[in-house]
Structure formats: structure tokens, C-alpha cells
């Protein structure tokens, strides 16, 4: 995709991009997901991998969370040879756009990251799409990096299903950890470097604002970096 049709303040802007697809449906709704009943027990710096649509927004949200040391956009679920934006965005590979998060569980726990993921990042009822983007590469998925994360993720999804917060079934996948391949340099810190980009303004900036409003205790105004 080389061009993006973005609706901003009632006007349609045509913007040259090499990123995510054109808006086709309403933005994901913000949901106040409950605290997890099962608390993650971790120590030392840990890694989490989440897929929640276009990685620009996922990375932007988690980069504003206290305790997150880094958030790297990339690809997961396919081969290194095919871990290329053009191939992945065509939908012919098994990759998902993901973000690899390094975090300090003394500051932010894994279950709290999951709560943010389901509350403001992605709609767990959408199958192989998020927001304006369609295709399996935009699926919502959790990739546990340990047995503890796997247990916590399964318990939290079960908790959310029982809570019936959404009118449609939750289809979020838990996927086996495979190799992570960082995305191209121009995708990294995309919102930080392109705050006025049409896609960012329309789809991703509202997610960061929702994070600040809903979870002010974990929100950081600056991007978290070592």
C-alpha cells in the first residue's frame, strides 16, 4: 500500500505512505477491561510480544507505559526470508505485525500489560483485522514468552469471556513463540517521528489519549527508552 485515504475533521486527505491500509470501518471502541484475577509473578526484565493490528499503534501505546524499557515493531509467525513489509502486508506469509516489549515487572506486570492491550489497543472480537486494516497479518494475538505468561494470558481471556464486555465473541489467539524479526527502520517509533501523519492522528493518537485517561498511574508522557 503506497497511499492512505484518511478521514480527518470531515475532510478526506490523500497522503503518500508506506504503511498501514486505508480506513474502512470505525475505530476500535475503548473498553474498561477489569483487573486480572491472576497476577503475574515475574522478576527481572521480561519480554512480551503482542499483535493488535498495525504495529504503529501498538508500539505507540506501550511506549508510553511506565516500566516499559523498549517497544520494537516487527514480525512474528513466519520465516526470516519473508519478514519483509511488502510481503507481510500482502498477506501471503504467516506473519503478524507485532510489538516486542521489554518491561520491568517491578513497575508494570504482565497482567497489567494485557489489560492495556484489551482496553485501548485492540478489539478482541475482530478476526484477522483491526480498525481499518484487514488480513491475518493484522490479527490480534498474544505470544507468551514463558509458562507463567501463558497461564496468565489464558486465565485473563477466560475472565474476559465470562465478563461479557463485548457483544461478539473474543477471537484473540494465543500463539506459540517463534522467532521475532524487527521491522524496517522507518517503522520504528513511527508515531514519535510522524505525529501529524494522517493514520496516526485518526487511529493511533486516540489510543494513547485513552491510555492516559484510563490509566494515569502507568502513563508516561515521554516515550520509554533506556
C-alpha positions in Angstrom: 0.0 0.0 0.0 1.6 3.3 -1.1 -1.3 5.7 -0.4 -3.6 6.2 2.5 -7.1 7.7 2.4 -7.6 9.2 5.9 -10.7 11.0 7.2 -9.8 14.0 9.3 -12.3 16.5 10.6 -14.7 15.6 7.9 -12.1 16.1 5.1 -10.5 13.3 3.1 -6.8 13.6 2.7 -4.7 11.6 0.3 -1.3 11.0 1.9 1.7 9.2 0.5 2.7 6.5 2.8 4.4 3.1 3.0 2.4 1.9 6.0 -0.9 0.6 7.0 -4.1 0.5 5.0 -6.9 2.9 4.4 -9.7 3.4 6.9 -12.7 1.3 6.1 -14.5 0.9 9.4 -15.0 2.7 12.7 -12.1 2.9 15.2 -11.9 0.3 17.9 -14.0 1.1 20.9 -12.3 1.7 24.2 -13.3 -0.8 26.9 -12.5 -0.6 30.6 -11.3 -4.2 30.9 -11.1 -5.5 34.5 -8.0 -6.1 36.5 -6.7 -9.6 36.1 -7.7 -12.1 38.8 -4.5 -14.0 38.3 -1.5 -11.8 39.0 1.8 -12.4 37.1 4.7 -13.5 39.2 7.9 -12.4 37.5 11.2 -10.8 38.3 14.0 -9.3 36.3 13.5 -7.7 32.9 11.0 -9.6 30.8 9.8 -9.7 27.2 6.2 -9.7 25.9 5.0 -10.0 22.3 1.6 -8.7 21.3 -0.2 -8.4 18.0 -3.0 -5.9 17.7 -3.4 -4.6 14.2 -0.9 -2.2 12.7 2.2 -2.2 14.8 2.4 1.6 14.8 -0.4 2.0 17.3 0.6 -1.0 19.5 4.1 0.3 19.7 3.0 3.9 20.4 0.7 2.8 23.3 3.2 0.6 25.1 6.0 3.1 24.6 4.0 5.4 26.9 3.7 2.9 29.7 5.9 3.3 32.8 8.2 0.3 33.3 8.4 -0.5 29.5 12.1 -0.2 28.6 11.6 -0.7 24.9 8.9 -1.5 22.3 10.1 -2.7 18.9 7.8 -3.2 15.9 8.3 -6.4 14.0 7.0 -9.6 12.5 6.2 -13.0 14.1 4.9 -16.3 12.9 6.7 -16.8 9.6 10.2 -17.2 8.2 13.1 -14.7 8.2 13.2 -14.7 4.4 9.6 -13.5 4.3 9.9 -11.0 7.2 9.7 -8.0 4.8 7.0 -5.4 5.0 5.8 -5.7 1.4 5.5 -9.5 1.6 3.9 -9.4 5.1 1.4 -6.7 4.1 0.4 -8.7 1.0 -1.0 -11.4 3.3 0.9 -14.2 1.7 3.1 -15.1 4.7 2.1 -16.4 8.2 3.5 -13.4 10.0 1.5 -11.0 12.2 2.6 -7.4 12.8 3.7 -7.5 16.4 5.5 -5.4 19.0 8.2 -6.9 21.2 8.1 -5.2 24.6 10.9 -5.3 27.3 9.5 -4.4 30.7 10.3 -4.3 34.4 7.7 -6.3 36.3 8.5 -4.4 39.4 6.9 -1.4 37.7 4.4 -2.9 35.3 3.2 -6.5 35.5 2.4 -8.8 32.5 -1.3 -9.0 33.5 -1.4 -5.2 33.6 0.1 -5.1 30.0 -2.7 -7.5 29.0 -5.3 -5.2 30.5 -4.0 -2.3 28.5 -3.9 -4.4 25.3 -7.6 -5.3 25.6 -8.7 -1.9 26.9 -7.2 0.6 24.5 -5.1 -1.2 21.9 -7.2 -3.7 20.0 -10.7 -5.1 19.7 -10.6 -8.8 20.6 -13.8 -9.6 18.7 -12.3 -8.8 15.3 -11.0 -11.7 13.3 -8.0 -11.0 11.0 -8.5 -7.3 11.1 -8.2 -4.2 13.4 -9.5 -0.8 12.7 -9.1 0.0 9.0 -6.7 -2.9 8.3 -7.7 -6.3 7.1 -5.8 -9.6 6.7 -4.3 -12.2 9.0 -1.2 -10.1 9.4 -3.4 -7.7 11.4 -4.8 -10.3 13.8 -4.9 -9.8 17.5 -2.7 -12.3 19.2 -0.8 -12.9 22.4 2.6 -14.6 22.2 3.6 -15.9 25.7 7.3 -16.0 26.3 7.1 -18.2 29.4 4.9 -20.7 31.1 3.9 -18.0 33.5 2.8 -15.7 30.8 0.9 -18.5 29.1 -1.0 -19.3 32.3 -1.8 -15.6 33.0 -2.9 -14.9 29.4 -5.2 -18.0 29.3 -6.7 -17.0 32.6 -7.3 -13.4 31.6 -9.0 -14.3 28.3 -11.3 -16.7 30.2 -12.0 -13.9 32.7 -12.9 -11.5 29.9 -15.1 -14.1 28.2 -17.0 -14.6 31.4 -17.4 -10.9 31.9 -19.2 -10.5 28.5 -17.9 -7.0 27.9 -18.2 -7.3 24.2 -21.4 -8.2 22.3 -19.4 -10.5 20.0 -17.2 -13.5 20.9 -13.5 -12.9 21.8 -11.3 -14.4 19.0 -7.9 -13.3 20.2 -5.3 -16.0 19.7 -2.6 -17.3 21.9 0.3 -18.3 19.7 3.4 -20.3 20.2 6.5 -18.2 20.5 8.6 -18.3 17.3 11.4 -16.0 16.0 10.8 -12.3 16.1 12.1 -10.2 13.3 12.4 -6.4 13.7 10.6 -4.4 11.1 12.3 -1.9 8.9 13.8 1.2 10.5 11.2 3.6 9.2 8.5 1.7 11.1 10.2 2.1 14.5 8.9 4.9 16.7 6.6 5.8 13.9 4.2 7.9 15.9 7.1 9.7 17.7 8.7 10.6 14.4 5.4 11.3 12.5 2.9 12.7 15.0 0.9 14.5 12.3 0.7 11.6 9.9 -3.0 11.1 8.8 -3.1 7.5 10.0 -1.6 8.3 13.4 -3.9 11.2 14.0 -7.0 9.2 13.0 -6.3 5.8 14.6 -3.3 5.8 17.0 -3.2 9.1 18.8 -6.7 8.4 20.3 -5.4 5.1 21.8 -2.6 6.9 23.5 -5.1 9.5 24.8 -7.3 6.7 26.1 -4.3 5.2 27.9 -3.6 8.5 29.6 -7.2 9.0 30.6 -7.9 5.4 31.8 -4.6 4.5 33.4 -2.9 7.7 34.5 -0.9 5.9 37.1 1.1 3.9 34.4 1.0 6.6 31.7 4.3 8.3 30.8 4.2 11.5 28.7 7.6 10.6 27.1 8.4 7.6 25.1 10.1 5.0 27.3 13.6 4.2 26.3 16.8 3.1 28.1 
